[in-house]
Amino acid sequence: MEYLFICEFGKKRSVKAAEIANEISRRNKLNINASYCGMGDLEDNLSSIKLDKYDRIIVMEDYMKEILNKKYKVRLSIIESLDILEFPGISLSLTTNSLIESKVREMLNLNEVLK
């Protein structure tokens, strides 16, 4: 399955979430290939980012769901929000990393498997 993680700039949260999803997939022999981008990447690279190839699109903030649905015609049924806010100018903290990992595991329904 192809997963796309999206945050505002494609530099912190979505990168970490895709890394975690790929690591979980590798360790548990799941068929998941996760990639990432920022909302700005969609604007700049529409020709190279084909949103219709993804089985699931996971956004970091709720407002992104509506943009993907209305502007890019992505079906709401494949979009999920982790609801992890960005704090510009601040690097990812251990707390944020843990939150991202917890939410990705929950999204993949693997909390019991990975304990």
N, CA, C and O of each residue as an XYZ file, in Angstrom:
460
protein
N       0.840     -1.180      0.000
C       0.000      0.000      0.000
C       0.889      1.248      0.000
O       1.950      1.277      0.624
N       0.441      2.239     -0.693
C       1.170      3.502     -0.782
C       0.541      4.526      0.159
O      -0.649      4.825      0.066
N       1.356      5.056      1.064
C       0.913      6.074      2.013
C       1.680      7.371      1.747
O       2.872      7.355      1.440
N       0.970      8.485      1.871
C       1.607      9.791      1.759
C       1.299     10.586      3.015
O       0.137     10.795      3.363
N       2.354     11.029      3.694
C       2.217     11.884      4.872
C       2.470     13.324      4.442
O       3.439     13.611      3.739
N       1.587     14.225      4.871
C       1.701     15.627      4.479
C       1.664     16.524      5.706
O       0.787     16.402      6.561
N       2.646     17.440      5.775
C       2.610     18.505      6.768
C       2.754     19.829      6.020
O       2.733     19.844      4.789
N       2.895     20.905      6.721
C       2.916     22.220      6.076
C       4.077     22.376      5.088
O       3.880     22.794      3.947
N       5.284     22.037      5.538
C       6.461     22.287      4.715
C       7.184     21.024      4.251
O       8.104     21.116      3.437
N       6.797     19.859      4.742
C       7.460     18.616      4.348
C       8.875     18.500      4.856
O       9.732     17.913      4.196
N       9.131     19.065      6.043
C      10.489     19.062      6.575
C      10.613     18.406      7.949
O      11.707     17.986      8.326
N       9.529     18.310      8.700
C       9.637     17.765     10.062
C       8.638     16.636     10.289
O       8.987     15.457     10.228
N       7.389     17.019     10.551
C       6.392     16.042     10.998
C       6.129     14.939      9.982
O       6.117     13.761     10.339
N       5.919     15.303      8.728
C       5.623     14.279      7.723
C       6.839     13.401      7.447
O       6.699     12.209      7.170
N       8.018     13.983      7.523
C       9.249     13.212      7.340
C       9.346     12.154      8.433
O       9.579     10.979      8.152
N       9.166     12.578      9.674
C       9.253     11.658     10.815
C       8.179     10.582     10.729
O       8.456      9.405     10.959
N       6.956     10.981     10.398
C       5.857     10.014     10.307
C       6.124      8.973      9.229
O       5.870      7.788      9.443
N       6.632      9.397      8.072
C       6.942      8.444      6.999
C       8.077      7.509      7.417
O       8.027      6.311      7.134
N       9.092      8.043      8.085
C      10.191      7.202      8.580
C       9.657      6.142      9.538
O      10.023      4.971      9.435
N       8.803      6.542     10.458
C       8.240      5.612     11.434
C       7.391      4.555     10.736
O       7.513      3.367     11.033
N       6.535      4.976      9.812
C       5.678      4.018      9.093
C       6.517      3.016      8.308
O       6.218      1.822      8.303
N       7.561      3.495      7.649
C       8.423      2.579      6.883
C       9.175      1.622      7.796
O       9.347      0.451      7.458
N       9.624      2.105      8.945
C      10.314      1.234      9.904
C       9.359      0.175     10.462
O       9.719     -0.999     10.561
N       8.157      0.588     10.821
C       7.155     -0.365     11.316
C       6.846     -1.399     10.235
O       6.752     -2.594     10.516
N       6.691     -0.937      9.014
C       6.402     -1.835      7.897
C       7.524     -2.846      7.703
O       7.275     -4.038      7.520
N       8.767     -2.356      7.746
C       9.916     -3.244      7.567
C       9.995     -4.287      8.678
O      10.165     -5.477      8.413
N       9.869     -3.822      9.945
C       9.995     -4.731     11.090
C       8.893     -5.775     11.137
O       9.114     -6.894     11.600
N       7.710     -5.417     10.663
C       6.557     -6.312     10.770
C       6.159     -6.941      9.442
O       5.103     -7.563      9.326
N       7.027     -6.770      8.436
C       6.798     -7.351      7.111
C       5.426     -6.970      6.548
O       4.682     -7.809      6.041
N       5.120     -5.676      6.657
C       3.881     -5.156      6.106
C       4.150     -4.616      4.703
O       5.281     -4.261      4.372
N       3.135     -4.558      3.911
C       3.269     -4.047      2.551
C       2.880     -2.566      2.515
O       1.871     -2.189      1.919
N       3.701     -1.735      3.167
C       3.437     -0.302      3.224
C       4.686      0.439      2.754
O       5.793      0.189      3.231
N       4.486      1.333      1.831
C       5.562      2.212      1.371
C       5.105      3.638      1.654
O       4.166      4.130      1.028
N       5.766      4.295      2.591
C       5.360      5.644      2.991
C       6.310      6.686      2.427
O       7.529      6.516      2.447
N       5.731      7.762      1.924
C       6.515      8.905      1.488
C       5.911     10.151      2.120
O       4.924     10.063      2.850
N       6.497     11.300      1.846
C       6.047     12.524      2.497
C       6.185     13.714      1.562
O       6.916     13.672      0.573
N       5.468     14.767      1.899
C       5.623     16.045      1.205
C       5.005     17.130      2.075
O       4.393     16.846      3.104
N       5.173     18.366      1.650
C       4.550     19.501      2.317
C       3.414     20.028      1.456
O       3.362     19.758      0.256
N       2.519     20.767      2.054
C       1.416     21.356      1.290
C       1.959     22.234      0.169
O       1.391     22.259     -0.922
N       3.038     22.946      0.418
C       3.648     23.783     -0.609
C       4.178     22.973     -1.780
O       4.189     23.449     -2.915
N       4.627     21.728     -1.502
C       5.117     20.860     -2.571
C       4.009     20.534     -3.559
O       4.259     20.390     -4.756
N       2.785     20.417     -3.057
C       1.660     20.121     -3.942
C       1.463     21.259     -4.932
O       1.251     21.031     -6.123
N       1.534     22.476     -4.431
C       1.387     23.656     -5.289
C       2.512     23.719     -6.323
O       2.271     23.980     -7.502
N       3.734     23.476     -5.869
C       4.900     23.639     -6.733
C       5.116     22.472     -7.691
O       5.681     22.657     -8.769
N       4.678     21.285     -7.316
C       5.037     20.081     -8.074
C       3.836     19.217     -8.438
O       3.913     17.991     -8.360
N       2.759     19.821     -8.823
C       1.572     19.028     -9.135
C       1.829     17.976    -10.208
O       1.218     16.908    -10.195
N       2.715     18.273    -11.119
C       2.967     17.309    -12.190
C       3.733     16.086    -11.684
O       3.608     15.006    -12.261
N       4.517     16.232    -10.626
C       5.317     15.098    -10.157
C       4.690     14.362     -8.969
O       5.055     13.217     -8.699
N       3.762     14.990     -8.261
C       3.094     14.327     -7.144
C       1.698     13.925     -7.597
O       0.805     14.762     -7.724
N       1.528     12.643     -7.836
C       0.248     12.111     -8.297
C      -0.536     11.590     -7.095
O      -0.324     10.465     -6.642
N      -1.439     12.417     -6.588
C      -2.165     12.067     -5.368
C      -3.039     10.833     -5.545
O      -3.315     10.132     -4.571
N      -3.480     10.554     -6.767
C      -4.371      9.419     -6.975
C      -3.668      8.067     -6.883
O      -4.330      7.030     -6.912
N      -2.351      8.060     -6.773
C      -1.635      6.782     -6.649
C      -1.595      6.267     -5.212
O      -1.203      5.125     -4.973
N      -1.999      7.102     -4.257
C      -1.890      6.732     -2.847
C      -3.165      6.062     -2.337
O      -4.282      6.471     -2.654
N      -2.955      5.019     -1.537
C      -4.077      4.323     -0.906
C      -4.588      5.093      0.304
O      -5.784      5.090      0.593
N      -3.672      5.751      1.008
C      -4.017      6.574      2.166
C      -3.156      7.819      2.154
O      -1.965      7.772      1.846
N      -3.783      8.937      2.496
C      -3.062     10.190      2.646
C      -3.288     10.658      4.072
O      -4.426     10.841      4.504
N      -2.207     10.848      4.792
C      -2.283     11.201      6.202
C      -1.725     12.606      6.375
O      -0.558     12.869      6.086
N      -2.581     13.501      6.850
C      -2.186     14.895      7.048
C      -1.916     15.136      8.521
O      -2.428     14.421      9.383
N      -1.112     16.142      8.804
C      -0.764     16.443     10.185
C      -1.804     17.320     10.872
O      -1.914     17.300     12.098
N      -2.575     18.098     10.090
C      -3.561     18.995     10.683
C      -4.886     18.870      9.936
O      -4.912     18.655      8.724
N      -5.971     19.006     10.670
C      -7.307     18.791     10.128
C      -7.641     19.660      8.923
O      -8.277     19.183      7.983
N      -7.228     20.925      8.931
C      -7.609     21.830      7.839
C      -7.090     21.338      6.481
O      -7.644     21.695      5.441
N      -6.047     20.534      6.488
C      -5.457     20.051      5.250
C      -6.390     19.090      4.516
O      -6.338     18.989      3.290
N      -7.243     18.386      5.260
C      -8.194     17.460      4.652
C      -9.106     18.185      3.661
O      -9.321     17.721      2.541
N      -9.630     19.312      4.089
C     -10.546     20.063      3.235
C      -9.846     20.591      1.983
O     -10.420     20.569      0.894
N      -8.617     21.061      2.135
C      -7.860     21.552      0.978
C      -7.634     20.420     -0.023
O      -7.835     20.597     -1.225
N      -7.218     19.262      0.478
C      -6.981     18.129     -0.417
C      -8.260     17.707     -1.122
O      -8.240     17.368     -2.305
N      -9.358     17.727     -0.403
C     -10.632     17.325     -0.980
C     -11.150     18.343     -2.000
O     -11.524     17.977     -3.114
N     -11.170     19.595     -1.621
C     -11.770     20.614     -2.485
C     -10.851     21.051     -3.621
O     -11.296     21.165     -4.763
N      -9.601     21.292     -3.331
C      -8.690     21.821     -4.348
C      -8.100     20.728     -5.237
O      -7.938     20.921     -6.442
N      -7.778     19.572     -4.633
C      -7.101     18.520     -5.377
C      -7.986     17.307     -5.650
O      -7.525     16.321     -6.224
N      -9.261     17.375     -5.240
C     -10.263     16.334     -5.528
C      -9.895     14.962     -4.969
O     -10.206     13.936     -5.575
N      -9.234     14.948     -3.814
C      -8.906     13.685     -3.145
C     -10.129     13.258     -2.332
O     -10.724     14.069     -1.623
N     -10.495     11.991     -2.439
C     -11.644     11.465     -1.692
C     -11.386     11.533     -0.189
O     -10.326     11.120      0.283
N     -12.349     12.050      0.553
C     -12.210     12.141      2.009
C     -11.992     10.779      2.648
O     -11.363     10.684      3.702
N     -12.498      9.739      2.032
C     -12.396      8.398      2.613
C     -10.961      7.886      2.722
O     -10.696      6.963      3.493
N     -10.030      8.468      1.962
C      -8.644      7.997      2.060
C      -7.759      8.966      2.850
O      -6.566      8.714      3.020
N      -8.331     10.065      3.328
C      -7.549     11.063      4.065
C      -7.780     10.889      5.559
O      -8.917     10.758      6.012
N      -6.708     10.889      6.305
C      -6.779     10.809      7.763
C      -5.904     11.905      8.346
O      -4.867     12.248      7.777
N      -6.319     12.455      9.481
C      -5.525     13.492     10.145
C      -4.954     12.959     11.448
O      -5.659     12.341     12.245
N      -3.662     13.207     11.652
C      -3.037     12.862     12.930
C      -3.215     13.986     13.944
O      -2.996     13.782     15.138
N      -3.610     15.167     13.483
C      -3.888     16.318     14.346
C      -2.692     16.658     15.242
O      -2.810     16.734     16.465
N      -1.544     16.859     14.599
C      -0.319     17.239     15.300
C       0.095     18.610     14.773
O       0.497     18.747     13.617
N      -0.005     19.601     15.617
C       0.250     20.972     15.202
C       1.730     21.270     15.028
O       2.590     20.645     15.649
N       2.000     22.236     14.171
C       3.367     22.712     13.902
C       3.655     23.919     14.786
O       2.789     24.763     15.018
N       4.866     23.979     15.262
C       5.332     25.154     15.988
C       6.535     25.688     15.226
O       7.663     25.254     15.458
N       6.291     26.649     14.295
C       7.358     27.136     13.415
C       8.599     27.590     14.176
O       8.508     28.210     15.236
N       9.744     27.269     13.617
C      11.007     27.690     14.202
C      11.499     26.798     15.323
O      12.587     27.016     15.857
N      10.712     25.796     15.686
C      11.089     24.894     16.775
C      11.292     23.507     16.188
O      10.430     22.996     15.474
N      12.429     22.899     16.489
C      12.678     21.556     15.981
C      11.781     20.561     16.718
O      11.238     20.859     17.782
N      11.642     19.388     16.132
C      10.803     18.367     16.755
C      11.393     17.971     18.102
O      12.582     17.669     18.206
N      10.571     17.976     19.110
C      11.017     17.581     20.438
C      10.805     16.076     20.613
O      10.138     15.432     19.803
N      11.377     15.536     21.671
C      11.143     14.124     21.973
C       9.668     13.858     22.182
O       9.162     12.804     21.798
N       8.971     14.811     22.791
C       7.534     14.655     23.023
C       6.787     14.579     21.701
O       5.922     13.721     21.523
N       7.118     15.474     20.770
C       6.456     15.463     19.464
C       6.793     14.190     18.710
O       5.913     13.592     18.091
N       8.042     13.766     18.749
C       8.426     12.511     18.101
C       7.635     11.342     18.670
O       7.164     10.488     17.920
N       7.486     11.297     19.982
C       6.724     10.221     20.630
C       5.260     10.275     20.224
O       4.632      9.243     19.987
N       4.722     11.484     20.146
C       3.327     11.649     19.735
C       3.138     11.171     18.297
O       2.176     10.464     17.998
N       4.045     11.551     17.418
C       3.959     11.104     16.025
C       4.028      9.583     15.964
O       3.224      8.950     15.279
N       4.987      8.994     16.680
C       5.111      7.532     16.659
C       3.849      6.869     17.189
O       3.364      5.903     16.600
N       3.321      7.367     18.278
C       2.106      6.799     18.855
C       0.927      6.876     17.883
O       0.178      5.911     17.728
N       0.770      8.013     17.240
C      -0.363      8.188     16.325
C      -0.200      7.375     15.050
O      -1.187      6.883     14.503
N       1.034      7.226     14.565
C       1.250      6.390     13.381
C       0.967      4.931     13.727
O       0.318      4.227     12.954
N       1.443      4.478     14.869
C       1.166      3.102     15.299
C      -0.328      2.872     15.442
O      -0.849      1.847     15.004
N      -1.013      3.823     16.055
C      -2.466      3.715     16.218
C      -3.152      3.667     14.855
O      -4.057      2.860     14.641
N      -2.723      4.525     13.938
C      -3.303      4.567     12.603
C      -3.119      3.232     11.888
O      -4.009      2.785     11.165
N      -1.972      2.598     12.087
C      -1.693      1.318     11.465
C      -2.283      0.138     12.250
O      -2.122     -1.020     11.865
N      -2.971      0.454     13.361
C      -3.591     -0.570     14.214
C      -2.581     -1.579     14.722
O      -2.844     -2.781     14.756
N      -1.413     -1.070     15.119
C      -0.344     -1.970     15.537
C       0.090     -1.787     16.978
O       1.131     -2.319     17.363
N      -0.646     -1.072     17.776
C      -0.213     -0.846     19.156
C      -0.013     -2.157     19.909
O       0.952     -2.290     20.661
N      -0.886     -3.102     19.725
C      -0.742     -4.371     20.439
C       0.430     -5.184     19.910
O       1.153     -5.810     20.686
N       0.624     -5.180     18.601
C       1.684     -5.961     17.981
C       3.059     -5.466     18.398
O       3.981     -6.262     18.574
N       3.200     -4.148     18.559
C       4.524     -3.574     18.758
C       4.882     -3.301     20.195
O       5.924     -2.696     20.449
N       4.084     -3.710     21.140
C       4.391     -3.447     22.552
C       5.604     -4.238     22.992
O       6.014     -4.146     24.149
